[in-house]
Amino acid sequence: MTFYLFFVTFIAEYLIYAIAVLFLIYAFYKRNLLLHGIVSGVLAEAFAESLKYVIREPRPTNSIIEMAHGWSFPSTHSTIVFAIAFSVFLYNKKFGILFLIIAFFVALGRVLGGVHYVHDVLAGALFGIIISYVVNKFYISVRYKK
């Protein structure tokens, strides 16, 4: 296995687990963040998977990391990791930037691995950020409602 193939496989397939573990460790002591991240991640996955069945864009045919299946747009991996990363960013800018960098590499790996087009991961990132932002605003409005 070449280094390139190993690198692409790692960032496309396994880095998503790193962001999940780091999030859980960091959020364990911050109950609000834990709830925000989990709700954002679940809504992000539901939104991305639902949209895939509406748009039905075929995946690229040049996958090097897995037998790609299902529809391509938007990238569910990107939507979820950006929703979680932005949740962290809204609570702590310094750690949030680290999480957003990891999310960027997950998205990059999906493109380099040939399972998504660039617009799939960009849309996924945007959707994830928007979902996290909306969840945050909703939580704040409910929490501080008088």
VOLUMKOL-901715 format. One line per 2 residues: number of its first residue (from 1); their letters; for each residue x, y, z of C-alpha. Coordinates in nm, 4 decimals, padded with zeros to 6 digits. Each point is the difference from the previous one (the first is absolute). Example, Ala and Ser with C-alpha at 12.3 -4.5 7.8 and 13.67 -1.06 7.14 Angstrom:
// VOLUMKOL-901715
1) AS) 01.2300,-00.4500,00.7800 ~ 00.1370,00.3440,-00.0660
END
This chain:
// VOLUMKOL-901715
1) MT) 00.0000,00.0000,00.0000 ~ 00.1425,00.3365,-00.0947
3) FY) 00.0278,00.2804,00.2502 ~ -00.2493,00.2060,-00.2023
5) LF) -00.2590,-00.2761,00.0087 ~ 00.0572,-00.0532,00.3719
7) FV) -00.0280,00.3747,00.0680 ~ -00.3172,00.0416,-00.2046
9) TF) -00.1598,-00.3064,00.1561 ~ 00.0858,00.1212,00.3490
11) IA) -00.1383,00.3513,-00.0406 ~ -00.3060,-00.1091,-00.1970
13) EY) -00.1017,-00.2972,00.2103 ~ 00.1487,00.0211,00.3482
15) LI) 00.0521,00.3663,00.0872 ~ -00.3748,00.0329,00.0554
17) YA) 00.0414,-00.2283,00.3025 ~ 00.2713,00.2279,00.1362
19) IA) -00.2332,00.2987,-00.0075 ~ -00.2730,-00.2033,00.1717
21) VL) 00.2329,-00.1175,00.2781 ~ 00.1549,00.3447,00.0505
23) FL) -00.3465,00.1535,00.0110 ~ -00.1232,-00.2462,00.2619
25) IY) 00.3084,00.0498,00.2160 ~ -00.0203,00.3792,-00.0219
27) AF) -00.3789,00.0188,00.0361 ~ -00.0169,-00.2461,00.2894
29) YK) 00.0495,00.2882,00.2415 ~ -00.2252,00.2422,-00.1872
31) RN) -00.3547,-00.1338,00.0011 ~ -00.1380,00.2744,-00.2264
33) LL) 00.2650,-00.0659,-00.2633 ~ -00.0575,-00.3740,00.0159
35) LH) -00.3715,00.0449,-00.0627 ~ 00.0613,00.2586,-00.2731
37) GI) 00.2541,-00.2180,-00.1805 ~ -00.2104,-00.3154,00.0138
39) VS) -00.3179,00.1756,-00.1162 ~ 00.1917,00.1786,-00.2770
41) GV) 00.1652,-00.3229,-00.1148 ~ -00.3247,-00.1977,-00.0054
43) LA) -00.1879,00.2754,-00.1844 ~ 00.2912,00.0381,-00.2426
45) EA) -00.0071,-00.3684,-00.0878 ~ -00.3787,-00.0043,-00.0394
47) FA) 00.0089,00.3099,-00.2201 ~ 00.2863,-00.1218,-00.2216
49) ES) -00.1434,-00.3485,-00.0466 ~ -00.3455,00.1386,-00.0804
51) LK) 00.1406,00.2483,-00.2500 ~ 00.1964,-00.2763,-00.1747
53) YV) -00.3236,-00.1785,-00.0854 ~ -00.1522,00.3195,-00.1370
55) IR) 00.2976,00.1025,-00.2162 ~ 00.1271,-00.3503,-00.0892
57) EP) 00.3391,00.1040,-00.1358 ~ 00.2183,-00.2988,-00.0938
59) RP) 00.3378,-00.0366,00.1676 ~ 00.3291,00.0382,-00.1845
61) TN) 00.1165,-00.3208,-00.1650 ~ 00.3660,00.0331,00.0994
63) SI) -00.0155,-00.1055,00.3660 ~ 00.3327,-00.1243,00.1373
65) IE) -00.1002,-00.0660,00.3591 ~ -00.3260,-00.1908,-00.0035
67) MA) -00.2766,-00.1254,-00.2173 ~ -00.2060,00.3157,00.0033
69) HG) -00.3712,-00.0592,00.0313 ~ -00.3010,00.2237,00.0328
71) WS) -00.0288,00.3527,-00.1248 ~ 00.2696,00.2644,00.0028
73) FP) -00.1563,00.3382,00.0805 ~ 00.0445,00.1200,00.2695
75) ST) 00.2808,-00.1759,00.1834 ~ -00.1486,-00.1375,00.3210
77) HS) 00.3474,-00.0340,00.1557 ~ 00.0678,00.3696,-00.0652
79) TI) -00.3416,00.1099,00.1220 ~ 00.0369,-00.1864,00.3299
81) VF) 00.3618,00.0924,00.0773 ~ -00.0543,00.3669,-00.0804
83) AI) -00.3169,00.0073,00.2137 ~ 00.1925,-00.1436,00.2952
85) AF) 00.3102,00.2136,-00.0620 ~ -00.2042,00.3187,-00.0227
87) SV) -00.1815,-00.0940,00.3208 ~ 00.3378,-00.0052,00.1740
89) FL) 00.0988,00.3264,-00.1712 ~ -00.3102,00.1753,00.1348
91) YN) 00.0998,-00.1000,00.3554 ~ 00.3777,00.0400,-00.0223
93) KK) 00.1684,00.1715,-00.2953 ~ 00.3470,-00.1488,00.0611
95) FG) -00.1132,-00.3618,00.0158 ~ -00.2592,00.0706,-00.2660
97) IL) 00.2681,00.0972,-00.2503 ~ 00.1786,-00.3296,00.0684
99) FL) -00.3258,-00.1883,-00.0590 ~ -00.0696,00.1957,-00.3200
101) II) 00.3490,-00.0863,-00.1297 ~ -00.0638,-00.3687,00.0678
103) AF) -00.3393,00.0302,-00.1725 ~ 00.1731,00.1577,-00.3012
105) FV) 00.2324,-00.2999,-00.0256 ~ -00.2927,-00.2418,00.0203
107) AL) -00.1652,00.1851,-00.2901 ~ 00.3267,00.0123,-00.1948
109) GR) 00.0441,-00.3730,00.0458 ~ -00.3457,-00.0670,-00.1418
111) VL) 00.0937,00.1902,-00.3172 ~ 00.3524,-00.1436,-00.0310
113) GG) -00.1417,-00.3472,00.0581 ~ -00.2298,00.0472,-00.2960
115) VH) -00.3271,-00.0551,00.1857 ~ -00.1201,00.3613,-00.0256
117) YV) 00.0286,00.3002,-00.2254 ~ 00.1271,00.3298,00.1411
119) HD) -00.3490,00.1517,-00.0051 ~ -00.1301,-00.2948,00.2069
121) VL) 00.2357,00.0714,00.2890 ~ -00.0317,00.3786,-00.0253
123) AG) -00.3786,-00.0266,00.0169 ~ 00.0296,-00.2502,00.2850
125) AL) 00.2263,00.2395,00.1910 ~ -00.2402,00.2887,-00.0555
127) FG) -00.3046,-00.2055,00.1000 ~ 00.1767,-00.1273,00.3122
129) II) 00.0982,00.3512,00.1082 ~ -00.3508,00.1341,-00.0627
131) IS) -00.1616,-00.2866,00.1907 ~ 00.2340,00.0500,00.2959
133) YV) -00.0656,00.3750,-00.0007 ~ -00.3790,-00.0495,-00.0080
135) VN) 00.0158,-00.2586,00.2803 ~ 00.2083,00.2450,00.2049
137) KF) -00.2444,00.2879,-00.0564 ~ -00.2970,-00.2227,00.0820
139) YI) 00.1669,-00.1230,00.3181 ~ 00.0813,00.3552,00.1095
141) SV) -00.3549,00.1192,-00.0709 ~ -00.1526,-00.2885,00.1979
143) RY) 00.2481,00.0229,00.2858 ~ -00.0383,00.3734,00.0529
145) KK) -00.3706,00.0247,-00.0777 ~ -00.1708,00.1951,00.2741
END
